Amino acid sequence: MMVDNPNFDLNIIFIDPQRNRGAVSSDVLLNEFPWNDLKKKPLLVVLLDWGRNAAGTDIASSELYRDLKNKLIGMEVPYYPTAVRAANAAGKMIGYYINKKKNLED
């Protein structure tokens, strides 16, 4: 869900390629999101990776995950396997811009 609010400084979306919904392609998953709107602000993707040992993980799931990663790279959208790693990246990005702003003011 996207919230249109000027107080939100970045967008984080979650993609779970193993969500129980039958056979699905990376294009179908990616087309669920309004990329043009999302990219108006910094954007991070949590591309959930349940690992090889997860129940129901098979070659098709691995190929879907790999295809999603490649398409996100092509779209120049950073992705992370967990919400914690995405949050850490967001924190570092915010810190970078805070420091950049301080340096410009000095």
Backbone as CSV, one residue per row, in Angstrom:
resi,resn,N_x,N_y,N_z,CA_x,CA_y,CA_z,C_x,C_y,C_z
1,MET,0.840,-1.179,0.000,0.000,0.000,0.000,0.884,1.241,0.000
2,MET,0.577,2.188,-0.858,1.323,3.423,-0.916,0.506,4.529,-0.257
3,VAL,1.152,5.316,0.579,0.493,6.414,1.261,1.006,7.712,0.662
4,ASP,0.104,8.547,0.183,0.493,9.824,-0.381,0.541,10.840,0.745
5,ASN,1.743,11.082,1.261,1.916,11.974,2.388,3.296,12.608,2.268
6,PRO,3.393,13.931,2.279,4.689,14.573,2.117,5.657,14.292,3.264
7,ASN,5.185,13.754,4.388,6.059,13.442,5.518,6.814,12.134,5.328
8,PHE,6.428,11.320,4.340,7.147,10.090,4.047,8.289,10.428,3.106
9,ASP,9.512,10.151,3.543,10.671,10.528,2.748,11.180,9.410,1.854
10,LEU,10.700,8.212,2.039,11.119,7.122,1.179,10.030,6.065,1.134
11,ASN,10.127,5.221,0.127,9.184,4.118,-0.023,9.931,2.807,0.149
12,ILE,9.351,1.907,0.912,9.870,0.552,1.044,8.729,-0.387,0.694
13,ILE,8.965,-1.262,-0.281,7.941,-2.235,-0.631,8.471,-3.637,-0.373
14,PHE,7.561,-4.537,-0.113,7.892,-5.935,0.161,7.385,-6.803,-0.982
15,ILE,8.264,-7.661,-1.485,7.887,-8.632,-2.504,8.239,-10.011,-1.965
16,ASP,7.244,-10.866,-1.881,7.456,-12.237,-1.412,7.197,-13.183,-2.571
17,PRO,8.263,-13.625,-3.266,8.059,-14.484,-4.431,7.478,-15.852,-4.088
18,GLN,7.478,-16.222,-2.823,6.964,-17.533,-2.447,5.570,-17.463,-1.823
19,ARG,4.968,-16.290,-1.886,3.602,-16.146,-1.386,2.720,-17.138,-2.130
20,ASN,1.915,-17.849,-1.431,1.123,-18.929,-2.023,0.070,-18.355,-2.970
21,ARG,0.369,-18.411,-4.263,-0.590,-17.925,-5.251,-0.466,-18.686,-6.563
22,GLY,0.204,-19.817,-6.530,0.357,-20.608,-7.747,1.479,-20.069,-8.606
23,ALA,1.569,-20.596,-9.800,2.626,-20.182,-10.719,2.424,-18.726,-11.116
24,VAL,3.471,-17.948,-10.995,3.412,-16.526,-11.328,4.777,-16.117,-11.883
25,SER,4.774,-15.154,-12.779,6.033,-14.686,-13.362,6.522,-13.435,-12.627
26,SER,7.776,-13.104,-12.859,8.328,-11.895,-12.253,7.607,-10.651,-12.779
27,ASP,7.204,-10.673,-14.039,6.482,-9.526,-14.595,5.153,-9.308,-13.883
28,VAL,4.442,-10.393,-13.605,3.163,-10.283,-12.893,3.392,-9.688,-11.503
29,LEU,4.414,-10.174,-10.791,4.709,-9.649,-9.455,5.084,-8.171,-9.508
30,LEU,5.952,-7.817,-10.438,6.417,-6.434,-10.507,5.326,-5.480,-10.979
31,ASN,4.415,-5.954,-11.800,3.329,-5.097,-12.293,2.281,-4.790,-11.230
32,GLU,2.405,-5.393,-10.044,1.492,-5.081,-8.939,1.779,-3.705,-8.337
33,PHE,2.916,-3.110,-8.694,3.347,-1.878,-8.043,3.383,-0.712,-9.023
34,PRO,2.998,0.483,-8.550,3.030,1.688,-9.397,4.435,2.300,-9.397
35,TRP,5.346,1.711,-10.170,6.763,2.083,-10.123,6.998,3.565,-10.390
36,ASN,6.284,4.157,-11.318,6.505,5.582,-11.618,6.211,6.447,-10.408
37,ASP,5.184,6.125,-9.664,4.865,6.884,-8.447,5.870,6.588,-7.340
38,LEU,6.220,5.314,-7.187,7.142,4.922,-6.121,8.519,5.545,-6.297
39,LYS,8.958,5.698,-7.537,10.300,6.213,-7.797,10.403,7.729,-7.647
40,LYS,9.309,8.392,-7.285,9.367,9.832,-7.058,10.097,10.153,-5.758
41,LYS,10.244,9.162,-4.914,10.983,9.277,-3.655,11.999,8.139,-3.635
42,PRO,13.003,8.236,-2.762,13.928,7.099,-2.663,13.147,5.806,-2.408
43,LEU,13.576,4.746,-3.053,12.835,3.487,-3.017,13.761,2.337,-2.658
44,LEU,13.317,1.512,-1.733,13.997,0.274,-1.368,13.002,-0.859,-1.494
45,VAL,13.484,-2.023,-1.904,12.629,-3.202,-2.011,13.153,-4.267,-1.056
46,VAL,12.245,-4.863,-0.308,12.563,-6.054,0.466,12.072,-7.219,-0.374
47,LEU,13.026,-7.935,-0.950,12.734,-9.116,-1.758,12.987,-10.316,-0.858
48,LEU,11.913,-10.771,-0.223,12.045,-11.806,0.796,12.648,-13.079,0.220
49,ASP,13.667,-13.569,0.884,14.363,-14.783,0.481,14.254,-15.780,1.619
50,TRP,13.450,-16.799,1.412,13.230,-17.799,2.456,14.323,-18.860,2.474
51,GLY,15.244,-18.795,1.544,16.372,-19.723,1.532,16.029,-21.055,0.906
52,ARG,17.073,-21.823,0.648,16.911,-23.114,-0.013,16.232,-24.152,0.867
53,ASN,16.291,-23.990,2.175,15.743,-24.998,3.073,14.273,-24.773,3.421
54,ALA,13.693,-23.690,2.908,12.291,-23.401,3.230,11.368,-24.425,2.570
55,ALA,10.309,-24.737,3.261,9.333,-25.678,2.711,8.757,-25.112,1.423
56,GLY,8.677,-25.933,0.406,8.089,-25.501,-0.855,9.062,-24.809,-1.788
57,THR,10.318,-24.654,-1.365,11.306,-24.020,-2.236,11.730,-25.032,-3.285
58,ASP,11.688,-24.616,-4.529,12.078,-25.506,-5.612,12.839,-24.717,-6.665
59,ILE,13.189,-25.379,-7.731,13.960,-24.720,-8.789,13.183,-23.554,-9.392
60,ALA,11.878,-23.725,-9.591,11.065,-22.644,-10.166,11.085,-21.421,-9.256
61,SER,11.004,-21.620,-7.945,11.055,-20.496,-7.002,12.411,-19.815,-7.057
62,SER,13.475,-20.605,-7.155,14.820,-20.034,-7.249,14.968,-19.213,-8.526
63,GLU,14.421,-19.713,-9.627,14.493,-18.978,-10.891,13.676,-17.695,-10.825
64,LEU,12.521,-17.747,-10.181,11.691,-16.556,-10.024,12.438,-15.512,-9.204
65,TYR,13.043,-15.931,-8.105,13.798,-15.020,-7.246,14.949,-14.388,-8.037
66,ARG,15.685,-15.197,-8.771,16.809,-14.703,-9.573,16.317,-13.728,-10.655
67,ASP,15.196,-14.043,-11.289,14.636,-13.164,-12.317,14.193,-11.833,-11.709
68,LEU,13.578,-11.874,-10.540,13.176,-10.637,-9.862,14.395,-9.783,-9.537
69,LYS,15.440,-10.401,-9.008,16.665,-9.660,-8.690,17.223,-8.985,-9.939
70,ASN,17.295,-9.732,-11.040,17.843,-9.171,-12.270,16.998,-8.015,-12.792
71,LYS,15.693,-8.132,-12.700,14.818,-7.052,-13.179,14.919,-5.812,-12.288
72,LEU,15.031,-6.007,-10.977,15.201,-4.867,-10.075,16.532,-4.167,-10.345
73,ILE,17.576,-4.941,-10.612,18.867,-4.348,-10.954,18.718,-3.527,-12.234
74,GLY,18.039,-4.085,-13.224,17.812,-3.372,-14.479,17.005,-2.093,-14.294
75,MET,16.131,-2.097,-13.309,15.317,-0.916,-13.012,16.054,0.069,-12.100
76,GLU,17.266,-0.305,-11.676,18.079,0.488,-10.750,17.373,0.708,-9.418
77,VAL,16.740,-0.358,-8.920,16.050,-0.327,-7.635,16.817,-1.234,-6.671
78,PRO,17.323,-0.678,-5.568,18.044,-1.517,-4.617,17.087,-2.468,-3.899
79,TYR,17.559,-3.691,-3.663,16.739,-4.688,-2.980,17.550,-5.337,-1.866
80,TYR,16.835,-5.805,-0.860,17.451,-6.423,0.316,16.642,-7.655,0.688
81,PRO,17.291,-8.684,1.243,16.587,-9.931,1.551,15.744,-9.881,2.824
82,THR,15.972,-8.868,3.667,15.204,-8.762,4.914,14.852,-7.308,5.189
83,ALA,13.834,-7.115,6.003,13.431,-5.756,6.390,14.528,-5.081,7.211
84,VAL,15.246,-5.841,8.020,16.319,-5.275,8.841,17.417,-4.683,7.962
85,ARG,17.813,-5.426,6.930,18.862,-4.919,6.042,18.376,-3.701,5.264
86,ALA,17.107,-3.682,4.854,16.554,-2.516,4.159,16.514,-1.311,5.100
87,ALA,16.121,-1.533,6.347,16.066,-0.439,7.324,17.463,0.104,7.606
88,ASN,18.453,-0.782,7.707,19.836,-0.319,7.909,20.297,0.527,6.737
89,ALA,19.995,0.103,5.537,20.365,0.871,4.341,19.659,2.226,4.338
90,ALA,18.384,2.236,4.705,17.631,3.495,4.759,18.252,4.438,5.783
91,GLY,18.635,3.901,6.935,19.274,4.715,7.968,20.580,5.321,7.479
92,LYS,21.373,4.526,6.774,22.641,5.030,6.238,22.395,6.099,5.178
93,MET,21.361,5.896,4.358,21.049,6.870,3.321,20.623,8.198,3.959
94,ILE,19.785,8.120,4.963,19.332,9.343,5.644,20.515,10.036,6.309
95,GLY,21.385,9.269,6.963,22.583,9.837,7.580,23.471,10.532,6.565
96,TYR,23.606,9.935,5.390,24.408,10.536,4.317,23.855,11.908,3.946
97,TYR,22.556,12.007,3.747,21.970,13.284,3.340,21.993,14.312,4.467
98,ILE,21.897,13.875,5.705,22.013,14.797,6.831,23.425,15.382,6.870
99,ASN,24.429,14.503,6.721,25.824,14.974,6.718,26.107,15.868,5.515
100,LYS,25.550,15.525,4.384,25.747,16.330,3.177,25.169,17.720,3.381
101,LYS,23.995,17.796,3.987,23.357,19.083,4.241,24.182,19.906,5.228
102,LYS,24.714,19.261,6.285,25.556,19.965,7.264,26.811,20.522,6.605
103,ASN,27.430,19.726,5.720,28.658,20.168,5.050,28.389,21.353,4.137
104,LEU,27.214,21.392,3.511,26.868,22.528,2.647,26.652,23.799,3.447
105,GLU,26.167,23.640,4.693,25.894,24.805,5.539,27.166,25.374,6.161
106,ASP,28.212,24.561,6.254,29.465,25.027,6.875,30.269,25.920,5.984
